[in-house]
Amino acid sequence: MLRYGRNQESEADRLGLIFMAMAGYNPDGAVGFWQRMAARSNGASPPEFLSTHPSNETRINDIQSLLPEARKYYKAR
């Protein structure tokens, strides 16, 4: 198991979504953020199995599946 590997990055994404929602930020914005990050990388990222971070595609899909949980904590200002 890699220290600070993909599992920890995915857990940080989940908690980040919840904390941003609790702070009053719309968690739905996270998907667009990672889509922009993916577009800027121009496919220059290493294959996911060689990286300690999830691929942008995996991260976007995971965040989309986590949004229902994060929305429970979001109250628009």
C-alpha positions as CSV (number, residue, x, y, z in Angstrom):
1,M,0.0,0.0,0.0
2,L,1.4,3.3,-1.0
3,R,1.6,6.0,1.6
4,Y,-0.7,8.8,0.4
5,G,-2.0,6.6,-2.4
6,R,-5.2,6.6,-4.4
7,N,-7.3,5.4,-1.5
8,Q,-6.2,8.3,0.6
9,E,-6.8,10.7,-2.3
10,S,-10.3,9.4,-2.8
11,E,-11.0,9.7,0.9
12,A,-9.8,13.3,0.8
13,D,-12.1,14.0,-2.1
14,R,-15.1,12.6,-0.2
15,L,-14.3,14.6,2.9
16,G,-13.5,17.7,0.9
17,L,-16.9,17.5,-0.7
18,I,-18.6,17.2,2.7
19,F,-16.6,20.0,4.3
20,M,-17.2,22.4,1.3
21,A,-20.9,21.7,1.5
22,M,-20.9,22.3,5.3
23,A,-19.1,25.6,4.7
24,G,-21.8,26.7,2.3
25,Y,-20.2,26.0,-1.0
26,N,-22.1,24.0,-3.6
27,P,-20.4,20.6,-4.0
28,D,-21.7,20.3,-7.5
29,G,-18.9,22.7,-8.6
30,A,-16.3,20.0,-7.9
31,V,-17.2,18.1,-11.1
32,G,-16.6,21.2,-13.3
33,F,-13.3,21.9,-11.5
34,W,-12.0,18.4,-12.2
35,Q,-13.2,18.5,-15.8
36,R,-11.2,21.7,-16.3
37,M,-8.2,20.1,-14.7
38,A,-8.5,17.2,-17.1
39,A,-8.8,19.5,-20.1
40,R,-5.7,21.4,-19.0
41,S,-3.6,18.2,-18.7
42,N,-4.0,17.5,-22.4
43,G,-3.7,13.8,-21.7
44,A,-0.2,14.2,-20.2
45,S,-1.0,12.4,-17.0
46,P,0.7,9.0,-16.3
47,P,-1.5,5.9,-16.3
48,E,-3.5,5.6,-13.1
49,F,-1.7,2.4,-12.1
50,L,1.6,4.3,-12.0
51,S,0.3,7.2,-10.0
52,T,-0.5,7.8,-6.4
53,H,-3.5,9.9,-7.5
54,P,-6.7,8.7,-9.2
55,S,-7.0,9.6,-12.9
56,N,-9.1,12.6,-13.7
57,E,-11.8,10.4,-15.2
58,T,-11.9,8.2,-12.1
59,R,-11.9,11.2,-9.8
60,I,-14.8,12.8,-11.7
61,N,-16.9,9.6,-11.7
62,D,-16.2,9.1,-8.0
63,I,-17.2,12.6,-7.1
64,Q,-20.4,12.3,-9.1
65,S,-21.3,9.2,-7.1
66,L,-20.5,11.0,-3.8
67,L,-22.5,14.2,-4.6
68,P,-25.8,12.8,-3.1
69,E,-24.1,12.4,0.2
70,A,-22.4,15.8,0.1
71,R,-25.7,17.6,-0.9
72,K,-27.2,16.5,2.4
73,Y,-24.8,18.9,4.1
74,Y,-25.3,21.8,1.7
75,K,-27.5,24.7,2.6
76,A,-27.5,27.5,0.0
77,R,-26.7,30.9,1.5
